[in-house]
């Protein structure tokens, strides 16, 4: 499914509204992640803080009644790309670092970590821990071989 330009603009406005709620400050004191929830039926796109307080919402017309079998993968990719392009806005939000943008299903179940901001790094990706077990096993094997 190809995402149309109107959807991209709508997601950009949505991210800007979130950033407006957390303007840049010298010493951020707010500690939260941004939880994004998408409804495949209604197209509703919502943002919440860690306390389930709604930050903003919109309806993405292209997502209404979507029957795409990989809907959340597709939506995650689109939102991740928009956030990545808007990194200057997102990285400077007045939120104590590190913080993440987390995608959730319409039942508010964790689906994917989209974007992680820390003081020195930024990680854009789906599963941030993917392959970690394999990497640790390989590291341990190499360490034991050297002993």
C-alpha distance (Angstrom), angle and dihedral (degrees) to the residues before:
residue distance angle dihedral
X1 . . .
X2 3.77 . .
X3 3.80 115.3 .
X4 3.79 115.2 -130.6
X5 3.82 124.6 -130.1
X6 3.82 93.1 -110.6
X7 3.80 89.9 59.7
X8 3.80 91.8 49.5
X9 3.82 90.8 50.8
X10 3.79 90.9 47.5
X11 3.82 91.9 52.2
X12 3.82 90.2 47.6
X13 3.83 90.2 53.3
X14 3.81 89.0 47.7
X15 3.83 91.8 53.3
X16 3.83 90.9 46.3
X17 3.83 89.9 53.0
X18 3.80 89.3 53.6
X19 3.81 90.8 48.9
X20 3.82 90.7 49.8
X21 3.82 89.1 58.6
X22 3.82 88.9 55.7
X23 3.82 105.8 39.2
X24 3.81 117.9 -173.0
X25 3.82 114.1 -86.3
X26 3.80 133.0 175.7
X27 3.81 94.6 -118.3
X28 3.82 112.4 24.9
X29 3.79 113.6 -154.0
X30 3.79 100.5 174.5
X31 3.78 111.6 100.3
X32 3.79 113.9 -165.0
X33 3.77 146.0 115.8
X34 3.79 122.2 -128.2
X35 3.81 112.6 -117.4
X36 3.81 115.0 -160.0
X37 3.80 118.1 -162.1
X38 3.80 124.2 -168.4
X39 3.79 127.2 -167.9
X40 3.79 112.8 -150.3
X41 3.82 90.6 -161.4
X42 3.80 102.4 47.0
X43 3.82 99.7 24.2
X44 3.79 88.1 -128.1
X45 3.80 113.7 158.3
X46 3.81 115.5 -165.1
X47 3.80 136.2 179.1
X48 3.81 123.8 -152.5
X49 3.78 136.3 176.6
X50 3.82 124.0 -130.6
X51 3.81 90.3 -83.9
X52 3.83 92.1 56.9
X53 3.80 90.2 -109.4
X54 3.78 108.7 150.9
X55 3.79 113.6 -118.0
X56 3.80 100.1 -179.2
X57 3.79 143.1 -31.8
X58 3.77 141.8 -161.5
X59 3.79 139.4 168.3
X60 3.80 117.6 -114.5
X61 3.80 104.1 -151.2
X62 3.79 93.6 -157.9
X63 3.82 90.2 59.3
X64 3.82 96.6 51.8
X65 3.82 110.4 117.9
X66 3.78 91.5 -8.9
X67 3.79 111.3 179.2
X68 3.79 95.0 -171.5
X69 3.82 107.8 137.5
X70 3.82 90.3 -144.6
X71 3.82 94.7 41.5
X72 3.81 97.0 137.3
X73 3.81 92.6 46.5
X74 3.80 89.9 50.8
X75 3.81 93.6 45.3
X76 3.82 91.6 46.1
X77 3.80 90.4 53.2
X78 3.79 93.3 49.6
X79 3.82 94.8 46.3
X80 3.82 91.7 43.8
X81 3.82 90.5 52.9
X82 3.81 92.7 48.8
X83 3.81 92.3 48.4
X84 3.81 89.9 47.2
X85 3.79 91.7 52.8
X86 3.81 89.7 47.7
X87 3.82 93.5 48.7
X88 3.82 93.4 127.9
X89 3.80 90.5 59.5
X90 3.81 95.1 40.4
X91 3.81 97.0 43.6
X92 3.81 91.4 53.6
X93 3.79 97.9 50.7
X94 3.81 113.9 130.2
X95 3.80 93.7 -110.1
X96 3.79 124.2 120.3
X97 3.80 108.7 -104.3
X98 2.97 135.1 -88.5
X99 3.79 99.7 51.8
X100 3.79 134.5 148.4
X101 3.77 142.5 -151.0
X102 3.80 106.0 -131.9
X103 3.80 125.0 -168.2
X104 3.79 117.5 -142.3
X105 3.78 133.4 -177.0
X106 3.78 121.0 -113.0
X107 3.84 87.0 -92.8
X108 3.84 86.3 59.6
X109 3.79 92.8 -112.4
X110 3.80 116.8 148.8
X111 3.79 110.4 -100.8
X112 3.79 108.2 163.8
X113 3.78 142.9 -15.9
X114 3.80 103.6 -123.1
X115 3.77 105.4 -178.1
X116 3.81 135.7 3.8
X117 3.79 122.2 -161.5
X118 3.79 121.5 -163.9
X119 3.78 130.1 163.9
X120 3.78 95.0 -94.0
X121 3.79 104.5 15.5
X122 3.75 141.7 47.4
X123 3.77 122.2 -162.4
X124 3.78 122.2 -161.7
X125 3.74 113.4 -172.3
X126 3.74 150.6 105.4
X127 3.76 108.5 -113.1
X128 3.78 105.5 18.7
X129 3.80 92.4 -169.9
X130 3.81 96.8 45.6
X131 3.80 111.2 138.2
X132 3.79 93.3 7.1
X133 3.82 93.1 125.3
X134 3.81 91.2 50.6
X135 3.81 91.4 48.5
X136 3.80 92.0 49.4
X137 3.82 92.2 47.4
X138 3.81 90.9 50.5
X139 3.80 91.0 47.4
X140 3.82 91.3 50.4
X141 3.81 92.1 47.3
X142 3.80 91.2 50.3
X143 3.79 90.7 47.2
X144 3.80 92.1 50.7
X145 3.83 92.0 47.9
X146 3.81 89.7 56.1
X147 3.81 92.5 52.9
